[in-house]
Amino acid sequence: MPAQPSHKDSEPDGDAGTRELRADARHNRDRILRAAREAYAAQGLDVPVTTIARRAGVGVATLYRRFPTRASLVTEAFAEQFSLCVSVLDEALGDPDPWHGFCSAVEKVCAMQAADRGFTGAFLSEFPDNAGYHQERTRAEEGLDELVRRAKASGQLRQDFDRSDIALLLLANSGLGGAPTEASAAASRRLVAYLLQSFRAEGARPLPAPAPLELAQVHEPAP
C-alpha cells in the first residue's frame, strides 16, 4: 500500500504562507500610510485616492481593503499628529505662566500647520464614525479655550481677544503652506511672533469688532 501523504508535513507550508500574507498586508498598510502622509503634507486633503495608491505602489482595491473609507485613512495617517497636538495643549495648560503656556501652544500648533498642509483640515474635519478622534478634538478645543481664559485672567492677554482670533491666526498661517518647507517654517515663525506681540495686553489699543469666524472655517475651500 502506498504511503499516505502526511498532513503534518503540509501544514508548515500553509502557516508560512499565512505569515507571508500577513507580513505583506502589514507592509502594504505601512506603504499606504507613508504615501498618504507625504501626499497630504504636500497637497492637502484633496489628494485623490488613486494618487496615494500609485505613490504607495499598490492598487486602489488594495488601499480600500486596508482603509475602506476616506475618514479611516485620514484619521490613521494623522493619528500621531492628533496625539501630539493634544499633548502640546496639555503641556501648555500645565505651565505655571499662563501667557507663556498660551504662546507656546500657539507657536507649536502653527509650526505643525506650516509643515503639513493637510494637518489643519484633518484636525478640523468631522468624522462621525470615529468617536476617539472626536473626543480628542473636543478636548483640544476645550484646552485652547482654557488657555485663552487663563492668559486673560493673568492680565497678559488683551481683554478684547476673541476666540475667533485663533481662527484668524490659523487662516493667515495656512496661507504659508504652499512655500518651500524652510521658507514656510521661517515665515510662520515670524508671522506668529508678530501676532503674539499684538495679542499682549500691554499697550493694547482698541480693535475693530471680531470677525465672525469659527475654527471649522479654517480649512473650508473658497467658494
C-alpha positions as CSV (number, residue, x, y, z in Angstrom):
1,M,0.0,0.0,0.0
2,P,1.5,3.4,-0.9
3,A,2.3,5.6,1.9
4,Q,-0.3,8.2,2.7
5,P,0.7,11.9,2.4
6,S,1.5,13.4,5.8
7,H,-0.9,16.3,6.7
8,K,1.6,17.3,9.4
9,D,4.3,17.8,6.8
10,S,2.0,20.0,4.6
11,E,0.9,22.3,7.5
12,P,4.1,24.4,7.9
13,D,3.8,25.5,4.2
14,G,0.3,26.8,5.0
15,D,1.5,28.5,8.1
16,A,4.4,30.0,6.3
17,G,2.1,31.2,3.5
18,T,-0.3,32.8,6.1
19,R,2.6,34.5,7.8
20,E,3.8,35.8,4.5
21,L,0.4,37.1,3.6
22,R,0.1,38.9,6.9
23,A,3.5,40.4,6.6
24,D,2.7,41.5,3.0
25,A,-0.6,43.1,4.3
26,R,1.3,45.0,7.0
27,H,3.9,46.1,4.5
28,N,1.2,47.4,2.2
29,R,-0.6,49.2,5.0
30,D,2.6,50.9,6.1
31,R,3.4,52.0,2.5
32,I,-0.1,53.4,2.1
33,L,0.1,55.4,5.3
34,R,3.5,56.7,4.4
35,A,2.3,57.7,0.9
36,A,-0.8,59.3,2.4
37,R,1.2,61.4,4.9
38,E,3.5,62.6,2.3
39,A,0.8,63.5,-0.2
40,Y,-1.4,65.2,2.4
41,A,1.6,67.2,3.7
42,A,2.5,68.4,0.3
43,Q,-1.0,68.9,-1.3
44,G,-3.6,68.9,1.5
45,L,-6.5,66.5,2.0
46,D,-7.9,66.8,-1.5
47,V,-5.4,64.4,-3.0
48,P,-7.2,61.6,-4.9
49,V,-7.1,58.1,-3.5
50,T,-5.7,57.0,-6.9
51,T,-2.7,59.3,-6.4
52,I,-2.0,57.8,-2.9
53,A,-2.3,54.3,-4.2
54,R,0.1,55.0,-7.1
55,R,2.5,56.7,-4.7
56,A,2.4,53.6,-2.4
57,G,2.9,51.2,-5.3
58,V,-0.4,49.4,-4.6
59,G,-3.7,49.0,-6.4
60,V,-6.7,51.1,-5.4
61,A,-8.5,47.9,-4.4
62,T,-5.7,47.1,-2.0
63,L,-5.9,50.5,-0.5
64,Y,-9.6,50.2,0.1
65,R,-9.2,46.8,1.7
66,R,-6.9,48.3,4.3
67,F,-8.8,51.6,4.6
68,P,-12.4,51.3,3.4
69,T,-13.3,55.0,3.9
70,R,-11.5,58.3,3.4
71,A,-12.1,59.0,7.1
72,S,-10.3,55.8,8.1
73,L,-7.3,56.7,6.0
74,V,-7.1,60.4,7.1
75,T,-7.5,59.7,10.8
76,E,-4.9,56.9,10.8
77,A,-2.5,58.9,8.7
78,F,-2.7,61.8,11.2
79,A,-3.1,59.8,14.4
80,E,0.3,60.7,15.7
81,Q,-0.1,64.4,15.0
82,F,-3.6,64.4,16.6
83,S,-2.0,63.0,19.8
84,L,0.9,65.4,19.6
85,C,-1.4,68.4,19.2
86,V,-3.4,67.4,22.3
87,S,-0.2,66.8,24.3
88,V,1.0,70.3,23.2
89,L,-2.1,71.8,24.7
90,D,-1.9,69.6,27.8
91,E,1.7,70.7,28.4
92,A,0.7,74.4,27.9
93,L,-2.1,74.0,30.4
94,G,0.4,72.7,32.9
95,D,2.7,75.8,32.5
96,P,2.6,77.9,35.7
97,D,2.9,81.0,33.5
98,P,-0.5,81.4,31.6
99,W,1.0,83.7,29.0
100,H,4.0,81.5,28.3
101,G,1.7,78.5,28.0
102,F,-0.6,80.3,25.6
103,C,2.3,81.5,23.4
104,S,4.0,78.1,23.4
105,A,0.8,76.3,22.3
106,V,0.2,78.8,19.5
107,E,3.8,78.6,18.3
108,K,3.8,74.8,18.2
109,V,0.4,74.3,16.6
110,C,1.2,76.9,13.9
111,A,4.6,75.2,13.2
112,M,2.8,71.9,12.7
113,Q,0.3,73.6,10.4
114,A,3.0,75.2,8.3
115,A,4.9,71.9,7.9
116,D,1.9,69.9,6.8
117,R,-0.8,71.3,4.5
118,G,-3.2,68.6,5.5
119,F,-2.9,68.9,9.2
120,T,-5.5,71.7,9.8
121,G,-8.1,70.1,7.5
122,A,-7.6,66.7,9.2
123,F,-7.8,68.1,12.7
124,L,-10.9,70.2,12.0
125,S,-12.8,67.7,9.8
126,E,-15.8,65.9,11.2
127,F,-15.5,62.1,11.3
128,P,-18.8,60.9,12.9
129,D,-17.7,57.2,12.8
130,N,-14.5,57.9,14.8
131,A,-15.6,58.6,18.4
132,G,-12.0,58.6,19.7
133,Y,-10.9,61.2,17.2
134,H,-13.9,63.4,18.1
135,Q,-13.2,63.2,21.8
136,E,-9.5,64.2,21.2
137,R,-10.6,67.1,19.1
138,T,-13.1,68.3,21.6
139,R,-10.5,68.1,24.4
140,A,-8.1,70.1,22.3
141,E,-10.6,72.8,21.7
142,E,-11.6,73.0,25.3
143,G,-7.9,73.2,26.2
144,L,-7.4,76.0,23.8
145,D,-10.4,77.9,25.3
146,E,-8.9,77.4,28.8
147,L,-5.5,78.7,27.7
148,V,-7.2,81.9,26.5
149,R,-9.2,82.3,29.7
150,R,-6.1,81.9,31.9
151,A,-4.0,84.2,29.8
152,K,-6.7,86.9,30.1
153,A,-7.2,86.3,33.8
154,S,-3.4,86.8,34.3
155,G,-3.7,90.3,32.7
156,Q,-1.2,89.4,29.9
157,L,-3.6,88.6,27.1
158,R,-5.6,91.6,25.9
159,Q,-9.2,91.5,27.2
160,D,-10.8,92.0,23.7
161,F,-9.1,88.9,22.4
162,D,-11.8,86.8,20.9
163,R,-12.0,83.0,20.2
164,S,-12.4,83.9,16.5
165,D,-8.9,85.4,16.6
166,I,-7.5,81.9,16.8
167,A,-9.3,81.0,13.5
168,L,-8.0,84.3,12.1
169,L,-4.4,83.3,13.1
170,L,-4.7,79.8,11.6
171,L,-6.2,81.2,8.4
172,A,-3.2,83.6,8.0
173,N,-0.7,80.9,8.8
174,S,-2.3,78.4,6.5
175,G,-1.5,80.7,3.5
176,L,2.2,79.9,4.0
177,G,1.8,76.2,3.3
178,G,2.5,76.5,-0.4
179,A,6.0,77.8,0.1
180,P,9.1,75.6,0.2
181,T,9.4,73.9,3.6
182,E,12.3,76.0,5.1
183,A,10.7,79.3,3.8
184,S,7.3,78.2,5.1
185,A,8.7,77.4,8.6
186,A,10.6,80.7,8.8
187,A,7.6,82.8,7.6
188,S,5.3,81.0,10.1
189,R,7.6,81.8,13.0
190,R,7.8,85.5,12.0
191,L,4.1,85.8,11.5
192,V,3.3,84.2,14.8
193,A,5.8,86.4,16.6
194,Y,4.2,89.5,15.1
195,L,0.7,88.4,16.1
196,L,1.6,87.3,19.6
197,Q,3.1,90.7,20.3
198,S,-0.2,92.2,19.1
199,F,-2.1,89.9,21.5
200,R,-0.4,91.2,24.6
201,A,-2.4,93.4,26.9
202,E,0.4,95.8,27.5
203,G,0.0,98.9,25.2
204,A,-3.1,97.4,23.5
205,R,-5.3,99.8,21.6
206,P,-9.0,99.2,20.6
207,L,-9.6,97.0,17.6
208,P,-12.4,96.6,15.1
209,A,-15.1,94.1,16.1
210,P,-14.1,90.4,15.9
211,A,-14.6,88.6,12.6
212,P,-17.5,86.0,12.5
213,L,-15.1,83.1,12.1
214,E,-15.2,79.6,13.5
215,L,-12.3,77.1,13.6
216,A,-14.2,74.8,11.2
217,Q,-13.9,77.5,8.5
218,V,-10.2,77.5,8.5
219,H,-9.9,74.5,6.1
220,E,-13.0,75.2,4.0
221,P,-12.2,75.9,0.4
222,A,-13.1,79.3,-1.0
223,P,-16.5,79.4,-2.8
